[in-house]
Amino acid sequence: MPASKPKIAIVCYSKSGHSRHIAEQLSEVLDADIYALTTARYMIPFFGYLRAGFDSVRRAPTPLTHPLPDIEGYDAAVLCGPVWTSYPAVPLISYMRQANYLPQVIGLLLTSGGHSPPQKAYAMAEQVLGRAFAVQEAIPNSIEDTPDMDDKIARFASDLIAATIKG
Ligand SMILES: Cc1cc2nc3c(=O)[nH]c(=O)nc-3n(C[C@H](O)[C@H](O)[C@H](O)COP(=O)(O)O)c2cc1C
């Protein structure tokens, strides 16, 4: 159990800004640091979208910009990013596979268009991580900036803090 306030990192990939916005809301509640995952691969107009979907379906690794966020020394981390083709976006998967260090307590916070249930994405992320997430949540774009979003973020934050204190 951390002696003082837990140090929390949010590692976020966002192609079109929704996940970044959610990460910022969560960081205010948790007083957490945000680290952006980036890749040029999906930035090309229109073709970037196709590539994202294609890479997601064939589960290809993303060439992430290096150095990757170094979150050693944090008590807990949140991985935040979109659902692509029912899975966590490829950059999140690639980060989990490549990161040198991930804390014991990790939360998964996904954003989505709301047209696929998040269970498939949770299961795949858990399989890649090799253990259960302390807390997982999905926020559809349709509830962005509504009281429902605030509720989900507040619950996510308090569950993550509880898991961190429990160790
Ligand atoms: C290639 C691609 C595939 C997507 N697949 C899904 C999907 O299977 N289910 C869903 O609900 N939303 C899907 N979406 C919508 C995104 O998950 C949603 O818009 C998300 O909030 C985008 O986050 P971002 O703005 O941080 O990139 C997809 C978006 C893209 C670009």
The ligand as a Gaussian input file, in Angstrom:
#p B3LYP/6-31G(d) Opt

LIG

0 1
 C      -10.954000       1.721000     -37.267000
 C      -12.035000       1.950000     -36.251000
 C      -12.812000       0.898000     -35.823000
 C      -13.828000       1.102000     -34.881000
 N      -14.538000       0.023000     -34.427000
 C      -15.496000       0.200000     -33.485000
 C      -16.223000      -0.916000     -32.959000
 O      -16.002000      -2.072000     -33.323000
 N      -17.189000      -0.681000     -32.045000
 C      -17.483000       0.592000     -31.606000
 O      -18.386000       0.727000     -30.773000
 N      -16.786000       1.677000     -32.065000
 C      -15.796000       1.512000     -32.978000
 N      -15.089000       2.593000     -33.439000
 C      -15.404000       3.931000     -32.906000
 C      -14.382000       4.372000     -31.847000
 O      -14.184000       3.349000     -30.869000
 C      -14.867000       5.618000     -31.123000
 O      -15.251000       6.630000     -32.011000
 C      -13.810000       6.137000     -30.159000
 O      -14.399000       7.010000     -29.227000
 C      -12.691000       6.859000     -30.884000
 O      -11.728000       7.230000     -29.944000
 P      -10.588000       8.298000     -30.262000
 O      -11.310000       9.581000     -30.674000
 O       -9.853000       8.476000     -28.983000
 O       -9.736000       7.775000     -31.357000
 C      -14.076000       2.401000     -34.372000
 C      -13.281000       3.480000     -34.813000
 C      -12.264000       3.255000     -35.742000
 C      -11.388000       4.399000     -36.193000

